[in-house]
Amino acid sequence: MKHLLVTACLVLFGTVSCASNTEVKKITDGVYRDPSKMEMVAIRGREIEFQIHVNDGQREQAVHKVYPNYTLLINGKFWPAATASVPIRSADVLLGVGRFEWFWDGDKITRRHPKSGETMIFLRESTSSK
C-alpha cells in the first residue's frame, strides 16, 4: 500500500512539473502594434491575427494570417496552433509568422528573429470608451 501511495505521489508531482511548461494563461485581448503602426497582432479570445511584413532576403512581403488558437507557455513564449480547418503550412513556418519567436510579457508582444536576434515590440492600443 505504501508503495502505491509513493507511486501515486510521484505521478501527481510529475504531472504538476510537466504542467509548468504548458499553457497556463491567455494573452490580453486587444490590438498590439509596432512603433510604425504598419504591423499588428490582434488577440480576440483564443483567436490570433497577424499582419506583419517579412523579408525573405530578396524582397519584403506582407503576411496576413488568422489562426483560431494559440499556445502560450508559462515563460511567455507563444505560437499559433494549427487545427484541421486551419493547418500551419511549411510556407507559414519558413516565410511567415513561424520564422520568428513570439513572446508576451503580460503587457507587450515581442517578435524575435532567432538567427539575428533582432526584435520588434508590439504595444497594445489603448481602449477608450466614448
Secondary structure, DSSP 8 states (H G I E B T S, - for coil): -HHHHHHHHHHHHHHHHHHTTS------SEEEE-TTSS-EEEEETTEEEEEEEEE-SS-EEEEEEEES-EEE-TTSEEEE---SSS---HHHHHHSGGGSEEEE-SSEEEEE-TTT--EEEEEE------
